[in-house]
């Protein structure tokens, strides 16, 4: 007797496996090619079913009012599913993620091998443009009484399985199943052949959705390990699940090391604007506090000043003038600095903060302006932006990697101009190509250039 296959389908309140809940479960147990048992039940999710979900499935709050909660059926369902029996589902990672999370909430660590019929369909008929369940049933003339209802979908899925077995030779069928089991953690819409040449070297990778929509850009010192890690935790991470559900295509670029990967990632995110990269997306114009030499207070100016020579010191990079003033105001309160002298409030004579004992009196001569300036600059030292220590452009050599890859990165006043595979090509980058200041590139470069030798980098200043 062969091990059971369990065809399963779930209906849910949404798409987030860790937050949304199951509303219906149906399963069909197959042994030696024959149905031997079935399991089906509505499930009270304990939360309201969104109107759009009710419209899609026909399942609403009234229908679920008297249904059992998952906790009521967890023990019996876990026993019925058995240990190590393979689950078969359409877009299986979705159903499996909801099932694992539901069991986890009840104290069960449920795990099972899975076969995704969506991926299986792609392997069997790669020439076909559509592989959703509706399209497959229509293609093979399989009737389904109700759409998006678990019991009907499970029966239709079993009928589809039998149709495939009859249509394809044993060799083709066995090969497709074996390939599916080898790559069962991959996203449903992703062809496993795309990962064949994914290297274990530094670089950046690109996830694309339908019609090459940019979804996500990432970086790693080991591209293969990092890309595959995205698909190992989708059952417990809503973002990873959302990403896995949409990926259709993967590309990558190798770099000579971690610096090149980080700079390229920051650059590509701002160019491609992938919908799931939020932290590195293009920012609004930044502002900074500029304290000129011999001045009594700082002035708020554009962060673009970092791309040019400047007098005095710069403190902090902020997304807005409000953020900059809030940061300075907080430091003033912590160190009893005068907000009036700093230009945060208007007026003459004794300021309101001094009346409350929160200012040492620079506004009324109790503290000298030079002393107040020194205290303020010492308090702001934690925010001071490092001045560009070279007269102009520099070239940073990175590599070689294990495969012999090298790169020369060109930087001018914290602005990343680009990279080249040879020093000669790198020297052709000109100041005319200087991009706008980017805070992410600044932070990356500042971190690596503090101790370049520890990162295997060598730095050369170019003549102006």
N, C-alpha and C positions, 0 to 999 in steps of 0.2 A: 504494500500500500504506500503510495506517495504521500508526502506531507501536504496538509490542507492548504488550499488557496482561499483567502477570504476577500471577496469582492465587497467593497464598502463605499458608502457615500454619506456625507454629512451636509446638513443645512445649518447656517449660522446667522448670527445677528450682524455680522460684518466681516472684515478681512484681517483684523488684528488678532492673531492667535493667542496673545497673552492677555488681551483685554476683552475681546468679544466672546460670545458664548454659543454653544451648540443648541440648536432648536429641534433637530431631527437626526436620527441615526438609523440606517438600514444596512444590513450585511447579509451576504449569502456565502455559506461554507461549501466549498467544492473539494471532493476527494476522488481521485482517479477519474476526473472528467465528469463527475456526476454531482448535482446538488444534493447535499445530505441534511442541511439544516439552514434555517433563516432566523434573523433577529431584526426587529423593527420597533421603533418607538419614537413618539414625539418627546421632546425634552423641555421642561420649563427652565428657561435660561436665568430666571431670577432678575431679569432686567427687561425693559420695554423693547419690543422689536421695532426698529426704525421703519417708517412708512415706506421708504423705497425698497426695503428688503421684503416687506409684506407684499408689496405689489409684484415683486419678482417671483417669490416662492408661493404666495397664497397662504402663508402661515402668519397668523396674527396673534395678538395677546389673548383674545377670547379662546382660540383653539388650544392655547398652551396653559390656560388657567388651571386645569385639573391634571395636566401631564406631570409625570414624576420629575424631580430634580436629578441632575447627573449623580449627585451623591447617593441617591436612592438606588440607582442601577449600576453603580461603579463596580461593586464586587461581582455581581452576576455577569456583567458584560466582560469584565477582565477574565473571569473563568471561561466564558464562552469563546473568547478570542484565542485563548491558549498561549503557550510560550513558543516564540520563534516562528509562528505561522506567518507566512507572507501575506501582506495586504496588497490588494490590487485596486487602484482607484484612478480616476481621470484627474490629472494634475495632483498626483498623490502627495506631494510635500505639503500641500495646503491641508488636506484632510488629516494627514498624519500629525501635523503640527498642532491642530486643534485637539486631536485625540490625546496626544502626549501631555499637553497643558491641562486638559480637563482631568486626566488621571493624576497628574502631579499635584493638583490642588486637593485631591483626596488621599494623598500620601502614597500613590503608586508610581513607581519608576517604570513606565511602560515603554518597551522598545520592540520593534519588529522590522524585518526586511520589507521593502516596498517595491512594487512594480508600478510604474506610471504609464498608463495606456496612452496618454498624450505623447510622451516621448517615444513609446513603442510605435505609435502610428507614424511618427516622423522617420523612424528607422525603416519601417516597412514600405512607406510610400513617400519618399523625400521629394518627389516631383509634384505632389499635391500642395496647393497654397494654404489650405485650412485644415486644422486638426482638432478644433473644438468638438465637443460631443455632439452637438446639433448637426454639424457638417458631416461627421463620420456616420451618424445614423442615417442621414439622408443619402449619403453616398452608397451605403450598403443596403438601403431599403429596409431599415429596421424601424418598426413602429414603437412609439413611446406614448403612453396614455397622458401623462402630465410631465411638464418640464419643471426642472428645479424642485423635484420632490424625491427624497432619498430612495424610497423603495422602487419607484419607477426607473430611476437612473441606474440603480444596481442591476435590475433585470435587463435593462438595455445594454449595460456594459458587458454582462455575461453573454448576451446574444452576439455582441460585437466580437468578443473573444472567440466564440465558436466559429463565427464567420471567417475570421482570420485563420484559424487553424485549418479550416477546410480549403481556403483559397491558396495558402502558401505551402511550399514543400517543407518537409521536416527539417531539411538543412537550413533553409532561410528562416523558418520560425525559431529553431533552436539558436541560431546565430544571433537573431534580434533579441531574444530573451537574455542570452548570455551577456551581450553588450549592454543591455539595459541594467542588469544586475551589477555589472562592473562600475557603472556610472550613475547609480541610483540617487546619489546626493546632489547631482547637478540640476540646475533650473530646467523646467519642463521645455522651454523654447530654445534651449541652447544645444547646438550640435557638439557632441563630445570631441569631434575631430578638431575643433578649434583650439582645444587645449593640448593637443599632441606635442607641439613644439614649444610650449610655454617654458621659458628657461628659469633656472634657479639662480638668477643674477639680479643686481640692482636695476631699477627702472620704474616706469610709470605704466599704468594699465587703464584701459577705457572700457566701460560697460555701456553698450548701446541698446536701446529698446527698438520697438517696431519702427521701420522706416529710418533707421539710424538716428533716432532721437538720443542725444547724449544724456545718459542717466547719472553716471558717476565716474570721476577720475580719482585714482589712488596712486600711492607710491609704496615701494618696499625695497629692502635690500635683498629679498628673495621673492621674485615675482610669482613663481609657481605656488609656493607655500601660502603667500598672502591671498592670491586670487581664490584658491581652493578653500581657504578659511572662511570666506564669505558664505559658503554654502554648507558649512558644518553647524551653524548656530541659528539658522533661520526659524527653527521651531520655537526659539526662546527670545527672539529679537524681532520686533515688528518692522523696523527699518530693513533688516536683512531679508525678511520675508517679502516685503514690498518690492525690494530690489530684485530678488530671485524670481518673482512672478513676472517681471517685466523684461528681463535680459533676453535679448535675441542674438547679440553679437559681442565678441571680445576682441580687442586689439591691445598691443603693448609696444613700448619702446624701451630698449635697454639703455642704461646709462653707465658711466664709468665709476659710479659710487653713490653714496647716500646724498651728498651735496647736490649733485646733478639731478637726482631723482626729486629732491624736495623743491629745488628751484623750478624744474620743469612742471611739476604738479601745480605749484602756485600760478605759474604762467598759463597753463592750459585751462585751469578752472575759470580763470577770468576771461579767457578767449571763448571757450565752448559753453560756459554757463550751464553745466549739468544740473538737472533739477534736484539731485540729492546731495550735492555739495553745498552746504550752507556756510560753513566757517570761512572758506577761502573765496567765496563769491565776491565779485567786484564791489568795492566799498565806495561810499561817498567820499567827497574831498575831506581829507584829514586836517586837523588843526593842531597847533602846538604852542606852548608858551615860550616866547623868545625874550631872553633877558640880556639886553645890550650891555656892554661894558660901561661902568660908571652910571648906570641908571638905577633909580630907586624902586622900580617895579617892573614886572614883565608885561609884554604885550602879546595879545593873541593874534597869530598869523597862520597862513597856510602851511601845511606840512611839506609843500613843494620846496620850501627853503632848503631842505636837506640835499637837494640836487645841485645847490650852488654854494659858493663860499659865503660864510656869514660871520658876523662879529658877535661875541658874547657866547651865551649858552642856550640850549634848547631843552625844554622839559616836557616829556610826555607826548604821546600821539593820541588824539581823541577823534571820535566820529562826528562830534558836533561842538559848537561853542558852549552849549549848556553843559555837556559832559566835562569839558575843560574847566569851566568855572566851578562846577560842583567839586571836582577833584582838588582845586586850589583852595576852595572854601573849607573843605574837610581838613586839609593840612593846616590851614590858618587856625581853625578851632583847636586842633590837637596841640599846637605849639604856641598858642596865645599870640599869634601874629595879628597885625592890624589890617582888617579888611579894607579900611579906607585908604591906607597908604598903598595897598596892593591894587587898588582900583576896583575892588569888588563892590564897594558902596560909595555913594557920593556924599559930599559934605565937607565942612571945615571944622577944625577944633576937635574936641573930644568926641570919639565915635561911640555908638551905642554899645559895641562890644566891650569897650573900656569901662563904661558905666556898670556893666554886668560882671566886671572882673575877668573878662575873657580876652583882654588885650593888655600888653605890658606898657602901653602908653606912647608908642611912636607917633601917634596922631597929635599928641600934646607936648612933645618934647621930653617926656620922662625916659624914653629910650631913644638914643641917637639913630638917625637914618642908616649910617654905616653898620651899626650893630644889628639893626632890624634886617638890613639886607643880608648880612652874613648869616643870621639865624634862618632866614627864609631859604637861602640857597642851600644851606646844610640840610634843611628839612626836605627840600626838593631833590636832593642828590639821588634819591632812590629812583626818580623819574628821568634823570638826565640822559639825553640821547647822545650816544657816542659820535663825536665829530669824525668826518671822513679823514683818515690820517695820511692819505696819499695826495699828491698834487693833481692827479687826474685818474685815468683809467688804470685798472690792474688786470692781470691775467692770472687765474688760479688753475694750476694743473692738478688734475685728479686722475688716479689710476696709476698703473694698470690693474685691471681686475684679473681674476684667475684665467679668463679667456683672452687676456691681453688688451682689453679695451681701455683707451685713454680718452680724456677730454680736456679742453682748455675753455674755461668759463671767463667771460669778459664782464667786468663790473665797473661802473663809474658812479661815485657818490651814492653808494648803496643801491643803485639801479642795475638790475640784471639785463644786459644787452643781448646775451645769447651764448651758445656754446658751439665749439667746432672740434673736429676730429684731429686737426693739426694746429700747431702754433702759427703757421703762416696764415691759415684761414682766419684764425682768431684775431690776428693783428689787423685784419681788414675792417673789423667793426669800428665805426666812427661815432663821435659824439652827436652827429646829426641824427643818429638812430636812437638817441636816449629816450626811453619811455618815461611816463609819469611815475612819480615815486609810489612804491607799493610797500605797505607796512609789513606784509607777510614776507616778502623777499628781504626786507631790512632785518627782520628778526632772525631769519634763517642764516643770512650772511654774518650778522653780528655774532651769532652763536658759534659758527664754524671758524670765523677769522680770529676769535680770541686766542685759540691754540691750534693753528692750522696743521702743525706737525703731528699732533695727536690724531688727526683725521686723515693723515697721509696726503696732505695738500702742500703744494709749494706756491708761493705768491711772488709775482714779479710786477713791479710798477712800470708802466709804459711812459715814454717821454711825451710831453704835451705837444 
